[in-house]
Amino acid sequence: AKACGGVWRRAWQRGVGGPVSGARQAFASNARGGAGSAARCGLVPWVPVVGLEVHAQISSNSKLFSGSQVHFAAPPNSLVSFFDASLPGTLPVLNRRCVEAAVMTGLALNCRVNKKSLFDRKHYFYADLPAGYQITQQRVPIAVNGSLSYSVCVDNKMSQMVTKTVKIKQIQLEQDSGKSLHDDTRSQTLVDLNRAGVGLMEVVMEPDMCCGEEAAAAVRELQLILQTLGSSQAVMAEGQLRVDANVSVHYPGEPYGVRTEVKNINSLRFLAKAIDYEIQRQIKELENGGTILNETRTFDSKLGCTIPMRDKEGKQDYRFMPEPNLPPLILYDAKSLPANMNHQQVVNIDSIRERLPDLPSVKRAKLVEQYGILPEHSFTLLNEDGLTEFFENVVNQTQMKPKKVIGWILNDLLSYLKQHSLTVKESPVSSFLLADLLSLLEKNQISSTAAKKV
């Protein structure tokens, strides 16, 4: 997919769209980047619109409102407290670590952190959430009005990258649900409550994207930020980062079309495929005279298509209400912190701001400046877990210039690892051994051909 131009800034019309036919002033130049964006996507005269809701599991030893441990792949129902099981008389106790992680994430995403936020109950039939409701932040979330910058390739060329920005509507704290395991052989469903109550950050992105490639790039950048902060391990294969994609198409100059929601995508590759498929499906449906239903869909990775889950035409009444067992969440900064307040009992926004590490964008800039490598090489170094440290270790232990070292690492070592499905940490060649080999090559004691054979 080619990089899509045009950043869409309008408010999302949830579930409601104007007619797709009608006066075909579809190519009106006053539609912000509309025709140009569609042309670059190869979708003229259609303009696709994509918004994301990203659920990131917070890195914490215990759950959001209980003392139960958080541990992936623990025996089923072995990490369930009385509160998680919703036994009468149990009350929520807010996890400070989860609050700090959300504040840190909000600051890293240029959000305004609310000094006062509220918790709400969202009532819904959760087969794997015993209380029958989820504690979330509907009215006043912990952080709002942020932005995330990310880069996408033009025509799949790493040497031609453009930087785009997606607005962050809000970040809210909420509980995760349990996990339902469907046994088709016995026609029964088993429920594992180990995940029920684990702290989540829901990052809501505005509909500023227009294709699967942009969405995948934005989520990848968010994933790197979360891992850098330590606020989430964000391993998609373990369900620690899950994405819901809202997709619609319309003609330039006309209202947004009816959207569909593709739920619980747990792979960047599947995210891009699901969005691009859904865009093409909606265009085909409309061009054939059909209509788009406001529905929830899921992506079948084996078939490579989205399939309906449930209809959303009748607006779901979640019966939101203030959470009666939790007071407002109050945060402080250096100016508002009372002098006699115990610093161990409050969350100080300014103190967290001072502890923010270098974000991926800053790390890339430093790599380019310090070692003189190409910008696209800095993206590869950060995208592969552990590769930046490997590269710097080699550079510090060899006389070869960094520009030549990066070529050996990306062209030879990395291609070998991918060919054998190995991670950088599983590499049979350590940074010390590679540095030793490159030093011999730099001294002309071995040839380039011999070095590659080694």
N, C-alpha and C positions, 0 to 999 in steps of 0.2 A: 504494500500500500504506500502511496506517495504521501508525503507530509501535507497536511491540510492547512490552508491559510485561513485567516479571518478568525477573530476571537469574538464570540457572541456574548453580549452583556445584558440581554433582556431578562426580566423575571420569568421564571418557569411557570407556564400555565398548566398546572397539574391536572391531567385527565381531561382538559378542555382544549380544543383547537378549532380554529376557524375552518371554513370549507377549503379543500385543497384545490378545487376547480375554481371557476369564476374568472374575473378579469385577469388576463395573463400579463399584468404589469409585473410578471415574475422576475424580469431581468432588470428591474429598476435599480439604477446605480445608487440610490439613497439607502438601499438595504445594506447595512454595514458589512462590507466584504462579501455579501451573499453570493453573487454570481461568480466572483473570483475564487471564493472558497470552494464552491461546488465544482468549478472547472478544474481546479488543482486536484480535487478528489476524483475526478473523472465521473461525476454524478450529475452533470448539467441536465436538466434545470433544477435539480433537487438540492436542498440544503439540509444535511443531517445535523442533528443536535444531540450531544451526549453529556449527561451529568452523572456523577458517581457518588455513591455512599460507601465509604470504606470502614470496615469494622476491624480494629486492631486490638488484639488481646494484650493487656498490660502485663509487663514483666514484674511480677510480684510473688512473694512467697505464699501469700494467702489471698483469699477471694475478696471481692469488693466490700461485702457487708458481713462476712463471717471469718472465723479463724481457720477454716478448712484450708489445707495445703493445695497448691496448684502444681500438678505434675502430669506431663503428657504420658499417655499409655500406661497409667496406673491401672490395677485391676478394677473392673467395673464396680461402681458404687462404693468404692473404698475411701473416697475423700468427700464425704457428705456429712455436714453438721446438722444439728436439729433445725437451725434456721434455714439451711438449704432445702431441707425436707419439708419446710413450712409447718412445723409442729406448733400447736397453739401456745401462745405466750412468749414466743421467741421474737427478739427485736434486732434490727440492723445496727451494726456499729461500723461507721465509715472508715475505710482503710486509708491512712495518711499517704502511704506510698503511691497509691493510685491517683490521689489528688495531685501530688507533686509531679507525677509522670504526665498527667494531662496538662498541667500548667507549663511544664517544660516544652511539651509538644506544641502548645498554643504559641509560645514565644518564638519557637523555631520557625513556625509558619506565619509569622508576622501578624498574629491575631491580637485583638484587644481582650485581655483576661478580665472577666467580670469579678469584682471584689465580692459580689453577692450573687450566688446562683442558687437555684431551687431544684428539688427532686420531685418527680411526679410518678404516679402509678399509671401504667398503660395496660388496660385490661384487654385480654385476648386469649383465645384458646391455645395455650401452650401445653402440648401433650408431655413435654419434657421440662416443664417449669412448674413445680407442684403448687406454688401460690396462686396460679391462674392469672398473674399479672407480672409485669416487668417494671422494676424501678429504673427510671431513666430521667432525662432532663429535657422536657418538652418546652416549657415556658421560657426559662432563663438558663441557658447552658453555661458551661464554665468558660468558654472562649468563643469569640465571634469575629467576623470581618477580617479574615486573613488572606494570604495569597501564597501560591506555590509556583516557582519557576522551574521549568523542565526543558529538555532539549530533544528534538526529533531530527532524524536524518531526512535530507531531501533526495528523493529517488534512490533510497537505500544506500547512499554514499556517506560513510562516516566523516569524510573530509568536508562535507557540506551539511552543517548542522545549523538549525535555527532555534532560538530560545523563545518559548511561549510561556504564558502565565495563566493559571486558572485561579479564580477567586475561591476562597474557603468561606462558606456561609457560617458554619459553626462546628465546634467540637464539643461533644457531650459525653458525660460519663453514664454508663448503664451496665446492667447485668447481662452476662451471656446466658443462653439457655443450655439445657442438657443435650444429649445426643440420642436420637432414636435409631435403632438398628432393626431393619426390616428383614425378617426371615420368611422368604417366599415359600420355602419347602414346607414349613409348618404353618404357614398362614398366620403368623403372629409378629408382633412388634415388641422388641425389648428396649428398655430405657436405661441409659447410663447417666446418672446425675453428677458425675465427677466434674463436668464442665459447668453445671448450673451454678450461677452466681459469680463466676470468674469475671473480673473487671474488664470492661471494654471501653475503648475510646471510639466513638463514631465520628468520623471526619466527613462532613457533608460538603461536596464540591459543587459549585454552580455549573449550569450547563454551558460551559465555555469551550467544549471540545467538539470535534466533528468527525472523528473516525477512531477505529480500534487502535491504531498505532499511537495516536496522541494519548488516549486513555491509558494504554499500557506504559508509556513513557512517564506519565504523571504518577502512576501508582508505583512504578519502580523507583522514582526519585523520592516519593514519600517513604517507601520501604527502607531506602538507604538512610534517610533522615532518622526514622524511628530506631534503626539499629545503631546509628552513631550516638544518639541520645541515650540509648539503653532503656527507653520507655516501652519498647516492645521488641521481642525477638523477630517478629514479623515473618515467620517461616510459613509460607502459604501451604506447603505440603502437610503441615501439622494443624492447619485450620487457624493459625494465629493471625492471619490476615485474609479477610474475605471481602469481596466486592459485589455490590449491587449496581447495575448499570441501567440508567434511564435513557431510552432512545426514542427519538421521533424524527420525522422528516417533514419539510414544507417547502413551498416555493419562496424565493427571495421576495421580500416586501409583504408577505402574507403572515398571519399569525402562526405560532408554533402548532405543529400537528399533534394529534393524540399520541401520547407516549405509552410505551410498554416498559416493564421493569424485568430485567434478567437478573435472577437472584443467585447469591452464594457462589460466585465464581472464585475458584481457589488456585488460579494459575494465570500468569501474565500472558502466556501464549493463548490460552483459552479465552481470556478477556478480550484480546484483540480479535480473535476469530468470532466470538459470540456477537460483539458489537457490529463488526463488518457484515456478518450474515444477517443480523436483524435489520440493518439499514437497507440491504438489498431486498430482503423479504418485504419490508414495508413499501418500498418503491414499486416492486413488482405488483403487490396487492392493489395499490392505488392506481397504477397505470392500467390494470385490468378491470377497473371500475369498482373494486371492492372498498371496504372500510377497515380502518385499524381499530381494534378493540383495546380499551384501557384494561390491560390484564398483566398478570405476573407470569413470567415464563422462566424456563430453566434451560441451560445449555447442555446438550448431549454431546460429549466430546468424541464418542465413537461414531456417531452419525454426522457430526460437524454442523449441527443445526440447533436452533432453539425450539422448544416445544412448550405448549401451554401448561400452566400449573393450576391457576385459578383466575376467575373473572374479578375485575375490580370496578366494574361499571357502577355497582351499588356501593357508595362510599362507606368504607369500614368505620364503624363507630367504636373507637378504642376506649371511650369513656374515661378520658384523662381526668385525673383528680390530683390535688396536692398530696404528696406522701406524708401521712399524719405522724409517722414515727421518726422522721428526720427533720431537724431544724434547717433553716437556710445555711448554706455553706459560705462562710465568711473568710475571705483572704485579706492579707495586708501587704503593704509595701513599706519602704523605709520611712515615709512620711506619716502614714496612718498607724504604724505600730505603736501601741501604748508603751510608755516607759516601764511600767511595772508588770508588763506581760511576760510570761515564761516563753522564751523563744522556742522551746522544745514542743510547745503545745499549739503552735500556730504555723501556718504556711506563709512564708514571706516571698512575694513575687520577685522582688529585687534581688534577694539572695539566690534564688533559682536562676535568674537572668545572668548573674555573675559566674555561675558554674556551667553555662552552656559551652559545649566543645565546638571546635571548628566543624561546620556543616560540610556536606559533600561538595558543594559549589566552591567553598573556600579551599578545601583540600585539593580540588582539581587545579585551581588557579596557582596554588603553591607548587604543585608538582611541575606545572608548565614553566613557572618562573625559575624554580630552583634547578631543574635538570634540563631545561631546554627541549623538552619533548613536545610533540604535537598535541593540541587540545583533544583530538579524538582518541589519542592513546591514553590520556588521563581518564577518560570515561571508561575505557576497557579495564584499566587498573582498579578502579573503584567498583565496577560492576561484578568482578570476580572476587569472591570472599577470600581475603588473605593475600591477594596478588600484590597489593601496594607494598605491604611489609616485605614480601619476597623480593620485589624489585629493589627496594631501598637497601636491603641486606646485601644483595649482589653488588650494587653500585658501591657500597662502602667497603667491600672486600676485594675489589678488582681494580686494575688500572685502566680498564676499558671505559671509554666515554659513555655516559648515560644514553645518548642517542643510539649507540650501537647495541648497548645492553637491552634496551627495550625491544629492538628488533628480534634478538634471540629469544627473549621471553615470550613475546606475542606470536611470532611466526613459527618457532620451533617447539618450545616447551609447552605453550598453551594448546597448540594444535595436537601435540602428542597426548596431553592429558584428556582432551575432549574425545580423541579417537578411542581412548581406552576407558572413557566414562569415569575419570578420576577428578577429584577436587584438588585445589592447590595444596591443601593440607595433607592430601594423600600422595603427593608427588614422590616418586622413587628417587628423584634428583633433588637434593637439598640446595638451599641458596649458597651454602659454603662450597659444595662440590661444583656447582655451575660457575661460581666466581673463580674457582681454581682453574677450571677448564678455559674460561674466557681470558684469564691472565696468560695462560700458555699460548693461546691463539694470538693475543696482543703482542707477545714477545717473539712471534713467528717460530715458536718451537713446534707447533703443529699446524696443519693446514685447516682451512674452513671445512673441507670435505671430511677430514678425520674428526673434527670437533662434532659435526652433525652425526656421524656414525656413533660416536661415544654417547 
